[in-house]
Amino acid sequence: MHGYKKKFSCIMVWAALMLSAPPISASVEFPQLQTNQAYVDQLLLPKTLGVKNVSSVLSFILNRLPDEVLVYPTENYYYFNFLHNGLKYAGNLRLDASDRDAGKIHLAYFVADTEWSDISSGKSVTLSLTQGVKVDRIDPLKYRVSFRGRQVVFKLNDLSHIKPPAEMIAKGEVYIGPIFDESAIQFFLIYNKPVKKFHYILNRVEKFPDILNPDKMRSRIHISQRTGFVFYQDHLKDRLILIGVYQRNAVANNYFDGPFDQLPDNFIKGDMLKKAFIDQNPARAGTIDRFGNAPDGNSRISISPYFHYLTIDELYGFDECAQKNKDLPQKYYACFDAQKLGIE
């Protein structure tokens, strides 16, 4: 009898909770559950993919994508990974702003980097009609890729409406464009003409899918819980400047390796970025295109004023310089460059 009463009591409590709880909307989406079982199952399945054959890998990728996908990162990389014969492969399909309208798409894939192994095995190719790959522009930010009877539409992330609040821009700064990093963190790319330095400013206008924790010793330094990105609370403007990226993420070349490879290519007006690069270093005149690419297309100027840190105290030099120069704006903003501080 006692067990029956206990069970009945539990049912009544459950019913009360259900009646008092708000109804679950059909539009509510729960997180995707990921299990170790699914991971192990993928590793144990017999694999027949010919990873040395680019055509086979491209066909494999396109046939496992939905008919339409959204490319979030602003350098137009569509990242993917898969498990094959006990190894994790990582890679991307890229609709580069410089040649996608010429019918080209770039495919790269490789054995994913680890700290304990330096295996370098993979492919990096440019594909076009010559290889049987057709790239059609549907709209300025929408492209159809066709190969072996399969078609996938790639929608590039439209951030044309994204602008920093006017009060966020300091005197002498130029707004280059919006950045959507593969980590899902968004930035405003700023060029500070008086000090000839670039800054990545955290975009807090849009959703920030992370949590910031202030450093216990230096309250103006804030550490992102998920990504490991570290920001500095500007003394002169209500904004956060990126000052640090966790070194092991940079070495692993993962989603948290920093925004240096996600410049706002689709939203750069004319030669704005090129002029900033040349203003920073006049010797670059005549050697780069509007994106900062070398003539052969094999290299690009990297914008990485932040420091690759292992421990937070390595970033204290930013705070010491900023505190010392907060009444001198030009010297102050020069503080936010790791190379200038001599800590790189």
Residue pairs with C-beta under 8 A, 6 or more apart in sequence:
39 83
42 83
43 83
43 86
47 84
47 85
49 56
49 57
49 60
49 84
50 56
50 57
51 57
51 84
51 89
51 109
52 123
54 107
54 123
54 125
54 127
54 131
55 131
55 132
55 148
57 107
57 109
57 123
58 107
58 127
58 133
58 147
59 147
59 148
59 150
60 82
61 80
61 93
62 145
62 147
62 150
62 152
63 150
65 152
66 152
67 151
67 152
67 153
68 152
68 153
68 154
68 155
69 78
69 152
69 153
69 154
69 155
70 155
70 157
71 77
71 78
71 95
71 154
71 155
71 156
71 157
72 157
72 180
72 182
72 184
73 79
73 157
73 180
73 181
73 182
73 262
74 157
74 159
74 177
74 178
74 179
74 180
74 181
74 262
74 263
74 264
74 265
74 266
74 267
75 94
75 96
75 261
75 262
75 263
75 265
76 94
76 95
76 96
76 97
76 100
76 156
76 265
76 266
77 92
77 93
77 94
77 182
77 261
77 262
78 92
78 93
78 94
78 95
78 154
79 90
79 91
79 92
79 182
79 255
80 90
80 91
80 92
80 93
80 109
81 88
81 89
81 90
81 91
81 112
82 88
82 89
83 89
87 111
87 112
88 111
88 112
89 109
89 110
89 111
89 112
89 122
90 109
90 110
90 112
90 113
90 253
91 107
91 108
91 109
91 110
91 122
92 106
92 107
92 108
92 109
93 105
93 106
93 107
93 145
93 154
94 105
94 106
94 107
94 108
95 105
95 106
95 135
95 143
95 154
95 156
96 104
96 106
96 265
97 265
97 266
97 291
98 289
98 291
98 293
98 297
99 126
100 135
100 137
100 143
101 137
102 128
103 128
103 129
103 134
103 135
103 136
104 126
104 127
104 128
104 135
105 126
105 127
105 128
105 133
105 135
105 145
106 124
106 125
106 126
106 127
107 123
107 124
107 125
107 127
108 122
108 123
108 124
108 125
109 122
109 123
110 120
110 121
110 122
110 123
110 124
111 119
111 120
111 121
111 122
113 251
113 252
113 253
113 254
114 252
115 248
115 251
115 252
125 131
127 133
128 135
132 147
132 148
133 145
133 146
133 147
134 144
134 145
134 146
134 147
135 143
135 144
135 145
135 146
136 143
136 144
136 146
137 143
138 144
138 153
141 155
141 156
141 157
141 158
141 266
142 153
142 154
142 155
142 156
143 153
143 154
143 156
144 151
144 152
144 153
144 154
145 151
145 152
145 153
145 154
156 266
157 180
157 266
159 177
159 178
159 180
159 264
159 266
159 267
160 266
160 267
162 178
162 186
162 203
162 205
162 206
162 267
163 175
163 178
164 175
164 188
164 190
164 201
164 203
164 205
165 205
167 237
167 238
168 188
168 201
168 237
168 238
168 239
169 175
169 190
169 237
170 192
170 236
170 237
170 329
170 333
171 194
171 329
172 192
172 193
172 194
173 190
173 191
173 192
173 193
173 199
174 190
174 191
174 192
174 193
174 272
174 276
175 188
175 189
175 190
176 189
176 190
176 191
176 198
176 263
176 264
176 268
176 272
176 273
176 276
177 188
177 189
177 263
177 264
177 267
177 268
177 269
177 273
178 186
178 187
178 188
178 189
178 203
178 264
178 267
179 186
179 187
179 188
179 189
179 200
179 203
179 259
179 262
179 263
179 264
180 186
180 262
181 187
181 258
181 259
181 262
182 255
182 262
183 226
183 227
183 229
183 255
183 256
184 209
185 202
185 208
185 209
185 210
185 224
185 227
185 229
185 259
186 202
186 203
186 206
186 208
187 200
187 201
187 202
187 203
187 242
187 259
188 200
188 201
188 203
189 198
189 199
189 200
189 201
189 263
189 264
189 303
190 198
190 199
190 200
190 201
191 197
191 198
191 199
191 276
191 279
192 198
192 199
192 333
193 276
193 279
194 329
194 330
194 333
195 330
195 333
195 334
195 337
196 279
196 280
197 280
197 305
197 333
197 334
197 336
197 337
197 340
198 276
198 303
198 305
199 241
199 242
199 305
199 333
199 336
200 241
200 242
200 259
200 303
200 305
200 306
201 239
201 240
201 241
201 242
202 208
202 231
202 239
202 240
202 241
202 242
204 239
204 240
209 226
210 224
210 225
210 226
210 227
210 229
211 224
211 225
211 226
212 222
212 223
212 224
212 225
212 231
212 240
213 222
213 223
213 224
213 225
214 220
214 221
214 222
214 223
215 221
215 222
215 223
215 312
217 313
217 316
218 316
218 319
219 233
220 232
220 233
220 235
220 319
220 322
221 230
221 231
221 232
221 233
221 243
221 312
221 315
221 316
221 318
221 319
222 230
222 231
222 232
222 233
222 240
223 229
223 230
223 312
224 230
224 231
227 249
227 255
227 256
228 245
228 246
228 249
228 256
229 242
229 244
229 245
229 246
229 256
229 258
230 242
230 243
230 244
230 245
230 306
230 309
230 312
230 315
231 240
231 241
231 242
231 243
232 240
232 241
232 243
232 318
232 319
232 322
232 336
233 240
234 240
234 241
235 322
235 326
235 332
236 326
236 329
236 332
241 336
242 258
242 259
242 305
242 306
243 306
243 307
243 315
243 318
243 336
243 338
244 306
244 307
244 308
244 309
244 312
244 314
244 315
245 256
245 257
245 258
245 306
245 307
245 308
245 309
246 256
246 308
246 309
246 310
247 308
247 309
247 310
248 310
249 256
249 257
249 258
250 257
250 258
250 308
258 304
258 306
258 308
260 302
260 303
260 304
263 273
263 291
263 292
263 303
265 291
268 290
268 291
270 290
271 290
273 290
273 291
273 292
274 288
274 289
274 290
274 291
274 292
277 284
277 288
277 292
277 301
278 284
278 285
278 288
284 301
287 294
287 295
288 294
288 301
289 295
291 300
292 300
292 301
293 299
293 300
294 300
304 338
305 336
305 337
305 338
305 339
306 338
307 314
307 315
307 318
307 338
307 343
307 344
309 315
314 343
317 341
317 342
317 343
318 335
318 336
318 341
321 335
321 341
322 332
322 335
322 336
325 331
325 332
325 334
325 335
326 332
334 340
335 341
338 344
